Amino acid sequence: MKALEGYVLGEVDEPVEKKSDEWKKWNTTDSCILAWLLNSLSKSVAASIDALPIAKEVWKALSQMDSGKGNVMLVSQLEDRVHDLNQGEKPSVTHVAELKQLWADLDHLDPLVLAHSECVVVAKKLVEGRLVLKFLKGLNPKFENRRANLIHETQLPSLEAAIAAIGQEEKSLKSNEKEMD
């Protein structure tokens, strides 16, 4: 099966002489791979690429469709989801996991590319600060006191420190709720 990867990755070239046994073998294998690819897709996706003649071209088209890089509409939708994300009644760890996934998706679709390593360090700190603020702002109102304390510090905590602080607060609040029952 591993040897078949070369067909979709373009590592196995189509022989020039179309009447040769080598071309017939290549064509049979490529046709099988092409059929597997098309049959593994939803009908609408398969219909959009079924005119492509070889597996390599289908794989390239699928890769471009799936990557989403440069897709402004998709980036905009993800940014809206980040903006609208709130904890609600979910545990804080679930909330932060959702937020991290959305940020990772955004980073994949619209990566920040910097030429100098010093800039990368500064940019990572800036991005983490924004992630910490979004995490804290999206928390359930019952964490307002702890959130206010964290935001009013002279320096914003790391994401891990903020998650730990809210996790401790969450445990404390649950503990207090049990004592009242």
C-alpha positions in Angstrom: 0.0 0.0 0.0 2.8 2.4 0.9 4.2 2.2 -2.7 1.0 3.6 -3.9 1.6 6.9 -2.2 4.0 7.8 -5.0 1.1 8.0 -7.4 -0.8 10.6 -5.4 2.3 12.5 -4.4 3.6 12.7 -8.0 6.7 10.6 -7.3 5.7 7.9 -9.8 5.8 9.6 -13.2 3.5 8.6 -16.0 5.5 6.8 -18.7 5.8 8.7 -22.0 5.1 5.8 -24.3 1.4 5.1 -24.0 1.5 1.8 -25.8 4.1 0.3 -23.6 3.5 -2.4 -20.9 4.9 0.0 -18.4 2.3 2.6 -19.2 -0.5 0.1 -19.1 0.6 -1.0 -15.6 1.0 2.6 -14.5 -2.5 3.5 -15.9 -4.2 0.5 -14.2 -2.7 1.4 -10.8 -3.4 5.1 -11.2 -7.0 4.3 -12.3 -7.5 2.1 -9.2 -6.1 4.8 -6.9 -8.3 7.5 -8.6 -11.4 5.3 -8.1 -10.5 4.8 -4.4 -10.1 8.5 -4.0 -13.3 9.4 -5.7 -15.3 6.7 -3.9 -14.0 7.9 -0.5 -15.4 11.4 -1.0 -18.8 12.9 -0.6 -20.8 13.0 -3.9 -20.5 16.8 -4.0 -16.8 16.9 -3.5 -16.2 14.0 -5.9 -18.4 15.8 -8.6 -16.2 18.9 -8.3 -13.0 17.0 -9.2 -14.1 13.9 -11.1 -12.9 15.4 -14.4 -9.3 15.4 -13.3 -7.6 12.6 -15.2 -5.0 11.2 -12.8 -4.7 10.5 -9.0 -1.9 13.1 -8.6 -4.1 15.9 -9.8 -7.1 14.8 -7.7 -4.9 14.7 -4.6 -3.4 18.1 -5.3 -6.9 19.6 -5.7 -8.1 17.9 -2.5 -5.1 19.2 -0.6 -5.7 22.8 -1.8 -9.4 22.5 -0.9 -8.7 21.1 2.5 -5.9 23.3 3.6 -8.0 26.5 3.6 -4.8 28.6 3.7 -5.5 32.0 2.3 -9.3 31.4 2.6 -10.4 34.8 4.0 -14.0 33.7 4.5 -12.9 30.8 6.6 -10.5 33.0 8.7 -13.3 35.5 9.2 -15.6 32.7 10.4 -13.0 31.4 12.8 -12.4 34.9 14.2 -16.1 35.3 14.7 -16.2 32.0 16.6 -13.3 33.1 18.8 -15.0 36.4 19.5 -18.3 34.8 20.4 -16.8 31.9 22.4 -17.9 32.0 26.1 -17.6 29.4 28.8 -21.3 29.1 29.7 -21.8 26.1 31.9 -18.8 24.1 30.5 -15.8 23.4 32.7 -13.0 25.9 32.3 -10.7 23.2 30.8 -13.3 22.5 28.1 -13.6 26.3 27.4 -9.8 26.7 27.1 -9.5 23.6 24.9 -12.1 25.0 22.5 -10.3 28.4 22.4 -6.9 26.8 21.8 -8.3 24.7 19.0 -9.8 27.8 17.3 -6.5 29.7 17.7 -4.6 26.7 16.2 -7.0 26.6 13.3 -6.5 30.3 12.7 -2.7 29.9 12.9 -2.9 27.2 10.4 -5.0 29.2 7.9 -3.4 32.5 8.4 0.1 31.9 9.9 2.2 34.8 11.1 5.4 34.6 9.2 8.3 36.6 10.6 11.9 36.9 9.3 13.8 37.3 12.6 13.8 35.0 15.6 13.6 38.0 17.9 10.4 39.1 16.3 9.0 35.5 16.7 9.6 35.7 20.4 7.9 39.1 20.7 5.0 38.0 18.5 4.4 34.7 20.5 4.2 36.8 23.7 1.8 39.2 22.1 -0.4 36.3 20.8 -0.4 34.5 24.2 -1.4 37.7 25.9 -4.4 38.0 23.6 -5.3 34.4 24.2 -5.1 34.9 27.9 -7.4 37.9 27.7 -9.9 36.1 25.5 -9.9 33.2 27.9 -10.5 35.4 30.9 -13.1 37.5 29.2 -15.0 34.5 28.0 -15.3 32.9 31.5 -18.5 32.3 33.3 -19.5 35.4 35.4 -19.0 33.3 38.6 -15.3 33.8 38.1 -15.5 37.6 38.0 -13.5 38.2 41.2 -10.6 35.9 40.2 -10.7 37.3 36.6 -10.5 40.9 37.8 -7.6 40.0 40.1 -5.7 38.4 37.2 -6.4 41.2 34.8 -5.4 43.9 37.3 -2.0 42.5 38.0 1.0 44.5 36.8 1.8 41.8 34.3 -0.7 39.4 32.6 -0.1 35.8 33.7 0.9 33.1 31.2 -2.0 31.1 29.8 -1.0 28.1 31.9 -1.0 30.3 35.1 -4.4 31.7 34.2 -5.8 28.3 33.5 -4.4 27.0 36.8 -5.8 30.0 38.8 -9.3 29.6 37.3 -9.1 25.8 37.8 -8.4 26.4 41.5 -11.2 28.8 41.7 -13.5 26.4 40.0 -12.6 23.6 42.6 -13.1 26.1 45.4 -16.5 27.1 44.2 -17.6 23.5 43.7 -16.4 22.7 47.2 -18.4 25.6 48.7 -21.5 24.5 46.7 -21.2 21.0 48.2 -20.8 22.4 51.7 -24.0 24.4 51.3 -26.0 21.3 50.2 
